[in-house]
Structure formats: structure tokens, C-alpha cells
Amino acid sequence: MHNIFFSNNYKAEFDCIFKEHKLHNDPTVYINITSKEKKDDAPDGCENWFVMINTPHDAGQNWPELLNQSRENIIRKLNHILHIDIEKHIVCEDTIDPIQIEQLTGSHLGSLYGTSSNSIFSTFLRHPNFSNQFENLFFCGGSVHPGGGIPLCLLSAKIATDQIKSHE
């Protein structure tokens, strides 16, 4: 089950992220609860919530402080929208910040979607789906052509697959 709770001021959120390299106090919140469809993704009587917000890349910010601040903002927002004290239902939680994303995935500065895609020419600046340096090395995902988000990542995989097939 996918849910998106948008910021009341989407432009201000992205100005905060891209111009100030900070987290907005009213973030857009994405929640995926797979246990709604697949019950064994969570213990009996529980749900598993994957919660994600837009963040800037790592530019030396105090991530422990930002994580605490964003947690408070997310919980306040969800309590208001859902009319429930969400915090009393949290049994277990884990967080990941851009530093950890970079360490775990090698994504430059912990950016999930690669280079910024905020201009009309950004599509042309994305990494191609193949390597110019190594033969038969292909790429897919949110940081390469055509970009981030599930539909574009799937299209990226198709493009890479088609390129692999053409090299056989």
C-alpha cells in the first residue's frame, strides 16, 4: 500500500533541500506498507511501514540532529493527518541518512536519484545505461538514464536489458 502526504508548500520544500541543503519542516512523506498485501512482512497484529522523505545530499550536515528533527516533523504531520498518536504504535525502527546511503550503495554523496533533475536539460546529463570505459558493462536504476522513480527505473532496466541483448 503506497501513500504520499505532500508538503503544504512543495516549492518551499525543494528550495530548502536544493538551495539550503536542509530538511523542510513540512516534508512530503512517502509510506509503503507491504504487510497490507503480504501479511508475513510483519509480525501478527502489526504493520511494516517504510517511510521516506526528500532530503538533500550529504554536504557535511549534522545528520543525527537532522534525523531527530525530521522524525519529530514526520510524526507530528502523520498524527495531524491520521488523527492518531502514531508514536505509541512504533515497536521497532531504523533510519538511514545520505552518509549511510553512500556507504551502502556507492551513490555519490548519498543521492538516491543521482544528479539533480530539476532542469529541462537534466535528462541529457544523466549517466548513460552503458559504460564508455568497459565493454559489456551496463547500468540501470534511478541515477542513470532516464531517471528516478519506479516507472523510470523499470524503463532503465528495459533499456539496459535491450542493450545487453543487442551485444549478444
ChimeraX attribute file (.defattr): number of C-alpha atoms within 10 A of each C-alpha:
attribute: neighborCount
match mode: 1-to-1
recipient: residues
	/A:1	10
	/A:2	11
	/A:3	11
	/A:4	13
	/A:5	16
	/A:6	14
	/A:7	17
	/A:8	11
	/A:9	12
	/A:10	14
	/A:11	10
	/A:12	16
	/A:13	22
	/A:14	22
	/A:15	14
	/A:16	17
	/A:17	17
	/A:18	16
	/A:19	11
	/A:20	11
	/A:21	17
	/A:22	20
	/A:23	22
	/A:24	24
	/A:25	16
	/A:26	20
	/A:27	24
	/A:28	21
	/A:29	17
	/A:30	16
	/A:31	16
	/A:32	15
	/A:33	17
	/A:34	17
	/A:35	17
	/A:36	16
	/A:37	9
	/A:38	9
	/A:39	14
	/A:40	13
	/A:41	14
	/A:42	15
	/A:43	10
	/A:44	9
	/A:45	6
	/A:46	15
	/A:47	18
	/A:48	20
	/A:49	18
	/A:50	14
	/A:51	14
	/A:52	16
	/A:53	17
	/A:54	15
	/A:55	24
	/A:56	22
	/A:57	25
	/A:58	20
	/A:59	13
	/A:60	9
	/A:61	14
	/A:62	10
	/A:63	15
	/A:64	10
	/A:65	10
	/A:66	15
	/A:67	15
	/A:68	12
	/A:69	14
	/A:70	19
	/A:71	13
	/A:72	14
	/A:73	17
	/A:74	22
	/A:75	15
	/A:76	16
	/A:77	20
	/A:78	17
	/A:79	14
	/A:80	12
	/A:81	10
	/A:82	9
	/A:83	9
	/A:84	13
	/A:85	13
	/A:86	15
	/A:87	12
	/A:88	7
	/A:89	10
	/A:90	12
	/A:91	9
	/A:92	6
	/A:93	8
	/A:94	5
	/A:95	11
	/A:96	11
	/A:97	17
	/A:98	21
	/A:99	20
	/A:100	15
	/A:101	18
	/A:102	17
	/A:103	12
	/A:104	11
	/A:105	11
	/A:106	12
	/A:107	18
	/A:108	18
	/A:109	18
	/A:110	22
	/A:111	22
	/A:112	21
	/A:113	18
	/A:114	20
	/A:115	19
	/A:116	15
	/A:117	16
	/A:118	10
	/A:119	7
	/A:120	7
	/A:121	9
	/A:122	14
	/A:123	17
	/A:124	11
	/A:125	13
	/A:126	19
	/A:127	17
	/A:128	19
	/A:129	21
	/A:130	19
	/A:131	12
	/A:132	10
	/A:133	7
	/A:134	8
	/A:135	9
	/A:136	12
	/A:137	13
	/A:138	17
	/A:139	19
	/A:140	23
	/A:141	22
	/A:142	24
	/A:143	25
	/A:144	22
	/A:145	26
	/A:146	25
	/A:147	25
	/A:148	19
	/A:149	13
	/A:150	11
	/A:151	12
	/A:152	17
	/A:153	20
	/A:154	17
	/A:155	17
	/A:156	24
	/A:157	20
	/A:158	13
	/A:159	20
	/A:160	21
	/A:161	15
	/A:162	11
	/A:163	17
	/A:164	14
	/A:165	9
	/A:166	8
	/A:167	8
	/A:168	6
